[in-house]
């Protein structure tokens, strides 16, 4: 059979693989938060999850979308940011409702109070939406004014990647306060225990997607994602690289035993 005779099969297969890779890139980043959301909803306890993770991801993905207007990159990465924003808003809404329902006789705080001591610790989800819309409006207007400046666009892209690279810091601090990793769910059924496999996989998919991109700016920024991979995979689960019981600040919880 002539090589050209298989083209009718190879072309659809390549297209199918391309669609599958794009779908994995778009939805791969939110997969680890699905079991997290279900656990929080089932237990009605959000103490183990830091809502500052939502703040970091919301800011990073909003900046990335604004960066797209100045330096176009692949559509799957753009849709990935949109899906992540929606996911983080759902996580934030659930955590806020549970926290408020568990707080009795506590003074309600709102975004309009402009009290930095209670920043990102408000009593209603609408206050968080006001904050996000304000941030989006201000940064969007600044981007509109400076869109012709390549320096500003490059800085915007760097801030988006660097902010997302700091994703693990809020959760690391929450684990330090709780002296435990309980409540942080990134499920991967490996040897019957919860591992950061899904989270690592999501970061590696995003890293691979950027390196396969035709945009040299994103390729230059891809190295910064190594920081996020190390923070997410190692520091959030110190036992995964230091061994069980090695790290005294994070004793193993009963849920991991």
C-alpha positions in Angstrom: 0.0 0.0 0.0 1.4 3.4 -0.9 2.2 5.8 2.0 -0.3 8.3 0.7 -3.1 5.8 1.0 -3.0 6.2 4.8 -3.5 9.9 4.8 -7.2 9.6 5.1 -6.7 7.9 8.5 -3.6 9.8 9.8 -5.2 13.3 9.3 -8.3 12.6 11.5 -6.1 10.8 14.0 -3.8 13.8 14.3 -6.7 16.1 14.6 -8.2 13.9 17.4 -4.9 13.9 19.3 -4.7 17.6 18.9 -8.2 18.1 20.3 -7.4 15.7 23.2 -4.2 17.6 24.1 -6.1 20.9 23.9 -8.9 19.5 26.1 -6.3 18.3 28.7 -4.6 21.7 28.7 -7.9 23.5 29.2 -9.4 21.3 32.0 -6.2 19.7 33.4 -5.6 22.6 35.8 -9.0 22.4 37.5 -9.1 18.7 37.9 -7.3 18.7 41.3 -9.9 21.1 42.7 -12.9 18.8 41.9 -12.2 16.4 44.8 -11.3 19.3 47.0 -14.6 20.9 46.3 -16.5 17.7 47.0 -14.7 17.1 50.2 -15.4 20.6 51.5 -19.0 20.3 50.5 -19.4 16.8 52.1 -17.7 17.7 55.4 -18.9 21.3 55.6 -15.4 22.2 56.8 -13.1 24.5 54.8 -10.5 25.0 57.5 -7.9 23.0 55.6 -8.2 25.0 52.4 -6.8 28.6 52.1 -9.0 30.9 50.1 -5.8 32.9 49.3 -5.2 30.1 46.8 -8.3 31.4 45.0 -7.0 34.9 45.2 -3.6 34.0 43.7 -5.2 32.0 40.9 -7.8 34.7 40.1 -5.2 37.5 39.9 -2.8 35.3 37.9 -5.4 34.3 35.3 -7.0 37.7 35.0 -3.5 39.1 34.3 -2.9 36.3 31.8 -6.2 37.2 29.9 -5.1 40.8 29.8 -1.7 39.7 28.5 -3.5 37.9 25.7 -4.8 41.2 24.3 -1.2 42.4 24.0 0.5 39.2 22.9 -1.8 36.6 21.4 -1.1 33.0 22.5 -3.0 29.7 21.8 -6.7 29.6 22.5 -6.5 26.5 24.8 -4.4 28.5 27.3 -6.9 31.4 27.1 -9.8 29.0 27.8 -7.8 27.5 30.6 -7.7 30.8 32.3 -11.4 31.3 31.9 -12.2 27.9 33.2 -9.8 28.4 36.2 -11.5 31.7 37.1 -14.9 30.1 37.1 -13.6 27.2 39.2 -12.0 29.5 41.8 -15.1 31.6 42.1 -17.1 28.4 42.8 -14.5 27.3 45.4 -14.6 30.7 47.0 -18.4 30.8 47.1 -18.5 27.4 48.8 -15.8 28.3 51.4 -17.4 31.6 52.2 -20.8 30.1 52.8 -19.5 27.4 55.0 -17.2 29.7 57.0 -20.0 32.2 57.6 -22.4 29.5 58.7 -19.9 28.3 61.2 -19.1 31.7 62.6 -21.7 32.8 65.2 -21.8 36.2 66.9 -19.0 37.5 64.7 -19.2 41.0 63.2 -19.8 40.9 59.5 -17.1 42.4 57.3 -17.5 43.8 53.8 -15.3 45.0 51.0 -16.8 48.5 51.4 -15.2 48.7 54.9 -11.7 49.0 53.2 -10.2 47.4 56.3 -6.9 45.8 55.4 -7.0 43.7 58.5 -9.9 41.8 57.1 -8.9 41.8 53.4 -10.1 38.6 51.7 -12.0 37.6 54.8 -15.4 39.1 54.1 -18.8 37.7 55.1 -20.5 37.6 51.6 -19.4 36.2 48.3 -20.6 39.4 46.6 -17.9 41.3 48.4 -15.3 39.1 46.8 -16.9 39.7 43.5 -16.7 43.4 44.0 -13.0 43.1 44.8 -12.4 41.0 41.7 -14.4 43.3 39.4 -12.6 46.3 40.8 -9.2 44.7 40.2 -10.2 43.6 36.7 -11.6 47.1 35.8 -8.5 49.0 37.0 -6.0 46.6 35.5 -8.0 46.4 32.3 -8.1 50.2 31.9 -4.4 50.5 32.6 -3.8 47.7 30.0 -5.9 49.6 27.5 -3.8 52.7 28.0 -0.5 50.9 27.7 -1.3 48.2 25.3 1.1 49.6 22.6 4.0 49.4 25.0 5.9 46.1 24.6 7.6 46.6 27.9 4.3 46.9 29.7 2.9 43.8 27.9 6.0 41.8 28.8 5.8 42.9 32.4 2.1 42.0 32.5 2.9 38.5 31.3 5.7 38.1 33.8 3.5 39.2 36.7 0.9 36.6 35.6 3.3 33.7 35.5 5.2 34.8 38.7 1.9 35.3 40.6 0.8 31.8 39.7 4.2 30.5 40.6 3.5 31.6 44.2 0.4 29.5 44.3 1.8 27.2 47.0 2.6 30.0 49.5 -0.9 30.5 51.0 -1.5 26.8 51.4 1.9 26.3 52.9 1.2 29.0 55.5 -2.2 27.5 56.2 -0.6 24.1 56.8 2.0 25.7 59.0 -0.8 27.3 61.1 -2.7 24.0 61.3 0.5 21.9 61.8 -1.1 19.5 59.4 -1.8 18.8 55.7 -5.2 17.6 56.5 -7.9 19.1 54.3 -5.7 19.7 51.3 -6.9 17.2 48.8 -5.1 16.5 45.5 -6.2 12.9 45.1 -4.3 10.4 43.2 -4.8 6.7 44.0 -1.2 5.7 44.5 -0.7 3.0 47.1 -4.0 3.9 48.7 -2.9 7.3 49.9 -3.5 10.8 48.6 -0.6 12.1 46.6 0.0 15.4 44.8 0.0 13.5 41.5 -2.9 15.2 39.9 -1.6 18.6 40.9 1.8 17.9 39.5 0.3 16.5 36.3 -1.7 19.7 35.8 1.4 21.8 36.2 3.3 19.6 33.8 0.5 19.8 31.2 0.5 23.6 31.4 4.3 23.7 31.2 4.3 21.4 28.2 1.6 23.5 26.5 3.6 26.6 26.9 6.8 25.0 25.5 4.8 23.7 22.5 3.5 27.2 21.9 4.7 29.3 19.0 4.9 32.4 21.2 8.5 33.0 22.2 7.5 35.2 25.1 5.6 32.4 26.8 8.5 30.1 26.1 10.8 32.5 27.9 8.4 32.6 30.9 8.0 28.8 31.1 11.0 28.5 33.3 9.2 30.3 36.0 6.6 27.5 36.2 9.3 25.2 37.6 9.0 27.3 40.8 5.3 26.5 41.0 5.9 22.8 40.3 8.4 22.5 43.1 6.2 24.5 45.6 3.1 22.6 44.7 4.6 19.1 44.6 7.2 19.3 47.3 6.5 22.0 49.9 2.8 21.4 50.2 3.5 17.7 50.8 6.9 17.6 52.6 6.5 13.9 53.3 6.7 13.2 49.6 10.3 14.1 49.5 11.5 14.1 53.2 9.8 10.9 54.2 7.0 10.2 56.7 7.4 12.0 60.0 10.6 13.8 58.9 9.2 17.3 58.9 8.2 18.2 62.4 6.0 21.2 61.4 3.6 19.0 59.5 2.8 15.9 61.5 0.8 13.3 59.6 -2.9 13.7 60.0 -5.1 10.8 60.9 -6.7 11.0 57.5 -3.4 10.1 55.8 -2.6 7.1 58.1 
